[in-house]
Amino acid sequence: MKQIMPGVYEGTPEQDIGDDKKLLAKLSNMPILTFRTHRLSTWQHRNDSHREAWPIILDWATGAMKHPFLAFLGNPGLGKTHLAIALGWEWIERGKTVLYYHVTAFLNALRDGYRHSGESDYEHIIAFARNCSLLILDDLGSERATEWATEQLDFIIDFRYENHKPLIITTNLTLDDLAPRIADRIREGTCILLKGESFRKKKGG
């Protein structure tokens, strides 16, 4: 990617991704523009909570993490999604399969897959969510808390927990506010609490 002037680049994100990684990028469901914007190289430490988390994040980038579950917690606007997606791109660069979903969109995809195609599309989404190298569930707890939604999330998270498969979640809630079984599994992993004032609020203010 060629920089024409500060902040302006020539070409498209698709052109920046190596040919051998394009399929992985498409399968990941991550917004393609985040290949430029949501990277570890574009992250800026804003306070001590960010600096303290950085060694853990770098371990995850290389696959050297101590536990397969990672949770970014904190109020909106602190960079949780940025870091989760950035780690997703790092894994794709390493040739790993990644699946990213905002939790509400994930549940909608499951409903639509079952409603329009019977069990086939639903089973395909579930299978990939269970077995991909890294699953990223963004904004856990923002979904409508129905019994069905909790069952679907518990099914996926429990499978990855039992099989030691990497999972990254972000949430604006505390673990005590999440479904108990899900919270217990997440709590066994690495939990990073990001603190400070919303970046978006600062930009707008």
N, C-alpha and C positions, 0 to 999 in steps of 0.2 A: 504494500500500500504506500503510495507516494503522497507526502504532505506538500500541498501547494502553498499554504500559508498556515499560521497557527490555528489549529482547530478545523481546518478544511483539507479534505483528502480527495485524491483522485481515485476513481474506480468505485466498485460496489463491495459490500461485505462478502457477497458470494465469490467474488474474484479473489478475495484475500484468503479464503479457506482452501487448503490444498485439495486436489482432486480426490485423494484417497479418504478425505474426511467429510466430503460434501454429503454423502448419504447419512453419516452419523449425525451431522448437523440437522438434516431434515427430520430424521427420526426423533431427535431430541425434543422437538416441539418448542425450543427456545426461540424467542423473537430474533430474527437474523441480524437486526441492527445492533443487538447487544454484543455481537462479536467484536464490535469496536468500543462500545460505550461501557459495558459491564465486564471489565477485565481487572485482574489483580494489578496490572500495570497502570490502570487509571484510578485506582483507589487511593484516597488520601486519608491518613490518620487525622482524626479530629480531636481526640482526647485520649486519656489513659486507658479507657476500656477498649479502644481500637488497638492501641499499641500492645496491650497485654494479650489480645487475642491473636495477633499476627503470627507468632510461631506455630500455633495450632493450625491456622489457616494454611500456612506453607506446608505443614506436614500433610494436610489433606490434599493439597495440590499435587503432591508427589505420590500419594497413595500410602504414606507412611503413618497414617493415623493409628492411635492406640485402640479405638473402639469404632465400630462401623456406623454409629449414629452420631449426628451432629445437629444441634439446634441453635439457631440464632433467635434470641428473645429480645424484646424491647419495644418501646413505643414506635408509632409510624414515623417514617422519614429518617431513620438512622443508618440506612445502608444494608439492611438484612438481605433484601432481594438482590442487591448488587453483588454482595459477597457470595451468595448461593449460586447465582448464575455464573459468576466469574469462575468458581470452582468447577461448575459444569463444563465450561469451555476448556479449562485445563485438562479435564478428563478426556474430552473429545480429542484434544491435541495429542493425547497419549494413546489414541485409538480405542477408547472405551465407549461402550454404549451408555447413553444418558437419556433419561426421560424427565422433562420438566413440566409441571402443571401448577397453576394456581388451583388451590383445592376446590373452589367452587366450580371452575371449568372442568376439573377432573371428574367430579361427580356428575356434571351435566353431560360429559362425553360418555360416561357409563350408562346413564339413563337413555341418551339418544341412541347409543349403539344397541341397546337391548330393544328399544321401542321400534326402531326402523329396520333392523336386520335380524331380529330374534337374538339368540344367544351368541352368534358368531362374532360380531364386532365387539360386543361386551367382553367375550372371552379373550379376544386378541389384545384388547387394551389391558385387561387384568393380567394376562400372561406376561406382557412386556413390562408392566409396572412391577411385577413380582421378580422378574429375572434379569432385568437390565443391570449393567454394572453399577450405575448410580441413579437413584430416584431422588428427585427434588420436589417436595411438596411445599409450595409457597402460601403463606398466610393461613396456616392451619388455625381453625377456630373461627374463621370468618364465614364459614358455610352455615347454612340453616341446619340446626342440630336436630335432625330427625333420627329415628331409630335406624332407618335404612342407611342414611349417610354414615352414622357412627359404625355400623356393621361393616360397610365397605372399607372404610379407613382402617378399622381394627384388623380386618382380614389381611390387607396389604402390609400394614406395619408389623403385625405379628409374624407373617411369613418371612419378612426380611430380617426381623429380629432373630427368629429361630434358625435361620440359615446364614446369619452373619453377613448379610448383604448391605452395603453402604446406603445410608439414607440421610438426606439433609432436609430439615424442616425449618421454616421461619414462622414466627407467630408474634402477634402483638399482645398475646395473653400470657399470664403466668401458667406454669405447668399445673397448678392447682385448679385452674379454670378449664382445663381440657378434660376429656373423658378419662376416668381413672386408669383403665387398662393401657390406653395409649400413653398417658403421662408417665406411668411407671416404666414403660419400655424406653421412652425418650430420656427419662431421668438417669438411666444407667449409662447413657452415652456422655458425650461432651456437650455441655450447655454453655453458650456464650451470651452473656447479657450485655447488650450495647446500651450505652447511656448518652445523655446529652440532649440538645435541642434539635428538633427536626431540621434537616438540611433544606428541605423544601420551604419551610417557614422562614429560614434565614434568607433564602434567595428572594422570597416574596416580600420580605420585610425591609 
